[in-house]
Amino acid sequence: MLLLGATLGDDGGDPNVAALQSALVALSQVSGRFDINPGPVNGIVTDQTVQATAASLEILGSDLSYWQQVSIKAALLFGASTDTAHSAVANNAALLAGAAVAATAKLKAAIPQYGFPLVAQNFLASPLGLGVILIGLIVGLKLISNQGHHA
C-alpha cells in the first residue's frame, strides 16, 4: 500500500485523496456501481482507490477536459498497483473529487424523486425484472386463492 500526496493530514492520509474517496463512495451509492467504491475513506491511495477511480472515469468524463482524461487514463493503463497509477490518482485527487461530486449531483437530479434508484429501475425494466414481477404476481395470487379455500 502506497502513501502519496504532498499535504498529509494528522492521520497520515492526504485530505484531497480522502475527499476523492468520499466522493467516490457517494457516486457508487447513487449510481449503484459497486466497482466505484474505493473502500476505506482514509486519504491513502490503495489499489482499490485506483481501481474505483478507473471505473468512475466513464461517468466523470463530462466533468474532465479531454487532456485530463487522457493523462489519467494513460497513467492507469498498466494497472492499479503501479506507482504511476497511484501517483496519478494522488496528484489529481482534488480535480477528480470535484468531478465525482458534480457527477453525483447530476445523477441524483436524474433520479425521479418518487421512484426507485436507477439500478432498480433498469432491473425492473429488463426482461429478467419483468419475469420476476410476473412470477411474484402469480405466486401472490396463488397464495391469496389458497387462503380462501382454507377458511
ABEGO torsion letter per residue (X at the ends): XBBBEABBBAAGBBAAAAAAAAAAAAAAAAAGBAAABAEBBAGBBBAAAAAAAAAAAAAAAAABBAAAAAAAAAAAAAEAABAAAAAAAAAAAAAAAAAAAAAAAAAAAABBAABBBAAAAAAAABAAAAAAAAAAAAAAAAAAAAAAAAX
